[in-house]
Amino acid sequence: MSVERALLAALLVVIVVVLLLVMVRSWKRRGRRDQGLTAYPVPASAAAPSLSVRANYVATTRHELPLERLLPAGLRFRAQGTLAVAPDGLTIELDGGAPLFIPAGALRAVGESSWAIDRGVEQGGLCLVSWQMQGGQDGAATIADSYFRVIDAAERPRVLSAISTILPAVKPADANSEAPN
């Protein structure tokens, strides 16, 4: 091997190592930033689920910012698990982790998506659940979008429908209030 090729190979190895170190540093920094974010504890007397399905957890991002990943406790990594919808909320039980709970009052919206951060699927292949997380920086509420891929695609409409029935009622804006223009 010539000296030029050896130097080029060494340079390439250095670049790859530097990129890997930057990626690890960024992941750890994001983890520290989001360390206070979490779902809610599962209630001791949770209601019986009206629907339970197997799903793949894909990611959680800031609300309406599908490229800004959040790392809340229990939802940092992709995993397979179960989504259970009950009148009091949504229980997320990922394989290998403790169950997480999103009370009905913390749910904001539910819908379909075709992509999230680094996963693209067919049109409407992901269930998107918008919800208010516990914790956050300076006590500010953090609204998140969590993405799930229901394993049995025929169950997806049932999941969306079941979650939409437990969404809190949206209060109409007061006609006399001064809304910003």
N, C-alpha and C positions, 0 to 999 in steps of 0.2 A: 504494500500500500504506500502510496506517495505521501510525502509530508503534507501537501495541500489537502489531500483527502482526510488525513488523520486530524488536521486542524479543523476542517469543516465538520467532521463527525463530533469532535470534542465541543465545538461551538454549539452544534445542534443539541447535544446532551445538556449543556449548560442552560440553553434556552428552555428546554422542556422542564428541567428541574426548577428553574425560576418560575415558570408558569404554574407548575404544581404547587409550589410554596405560596404563591399569590392566591391561588384558589383556596387552599386550606386556610390561609389567614382571613380571607373574605368570609368563608363559611363560619369560622369561629367568631368573627366580629359580628356577623348577623345574629348568631346564636346569643351573644351577650346582649345585643340590642333588644332581642325579642324574649329574653329570659323570663320576663314577668307576664307574658301573654299566655293565656291558657283557656281551655274550655271550662265548664262548670263541673262541680262534683256531682256524681250520680246521686239523686235523692234516695234516701233510705226506703221510702215507700213510693217508688215509681209506679206509674200507671202501666197496665198491661199494654204491650205494643199491638197496634192495629195492623201493622205490616212490618215484616222483617225480611231483608234480602241480603245476599252476599254481594259485596262490591269491592272494587279496588280504590283505595284512597290515592289520589294523584298529587295534589298540592293544595296549599293555602296561600293566597296572595292578598294584598291590600285591596279593598273594595274598588272595583272598576279599574284596577291597575294590574292586569293579568301577567305582567312581566316582573312585578316586584314581589318576590317570594317572602313569606313570613315563616318563622320557625317556632310556632307555639309548642308548648310542652305537649307531648303525646302525638303531635302531628308534624314531626320534623321530616320523617322519611316515608316514602311510598310503602304501602302494605295492603294486604288483602284483609278483609274483615266483614263485619256485619253492620248494616244500618237498620235501626229499629225505630219506627215512628209510632209515638204514643200521643194521647191528647195533651200531655204535659211537656212534650219536647222530643228531641231527636237524640238517640243514643248511638254513639259510634264506638264499636268494639273491634279494634284492629288486632290481628293475630300477634301475640307476643307482648301486648301492652295492656295497660289498665283501661277500663271503659271510660269514655268521655261523654259528656252530656251537654246539649244545647237546649236550654229551656225555651218553650214556645215564645215567651216574652222577649227573648234575645234574637229570635229569627227576624230577618228583615225582608228576604225575598228568596224565591226559588225559581230556577229556570234551566234552560239547556245551554250548552256551550259546545264548540267544536275543538277548542284548544285551550291550553293553559300552560304557561311558562315554557315547558319543554316537551309537551305531549300534544300531538295533533291526532284527531280521530275523525270519523265520519260526521256529517252534519248532525248536530244535536246529540252526539254520542256521550257527552258528559253531563252529569247533573251538577248544577252550580247552586250552592247554598250560601246565601249571604247572611251573616250573623254578627252580633256584637260580642267581642271577646272580653274576658276579664283581664284586668291589669292594663298594662300599657305605660308609656312614658308620661310622667307628670300627672298620672291619674286620668289622662284623656281617654275617651272611649275609642277603641279601635274596631272599625267595621272590617270584616274579612270576607273573602269569597273562598269557600272550600269546594274542591272539585272531586267528584266521585264517578267512577265508571261502573255501573251496575252490570254484573256478570251476565245475567240473563236479560238481553236487550228488550225482551217482551215485558219485563217488569218495570222498565224505566218510566213509562207514563203513570203507572200506579204509584211509584215512589214520588214523582213530582206532584201528583194529585193529593196524596196523603199529606205531604209536607205543606202544601198550599192550604189545606183545610185547617192547619193549626197555626198559621201565621197570625200575628196579632192584627186586629182591625186597624186600618190606617185612618187616622182622624183627619177629616177634611179641614183645610185651612179656614180660619175664621174670616168671614167676608169683611169684617171691620178692621182686621189687623193690618198693620202697615208692613207689607212684604217688600223686601228690597227689589228694585227693578234691574 
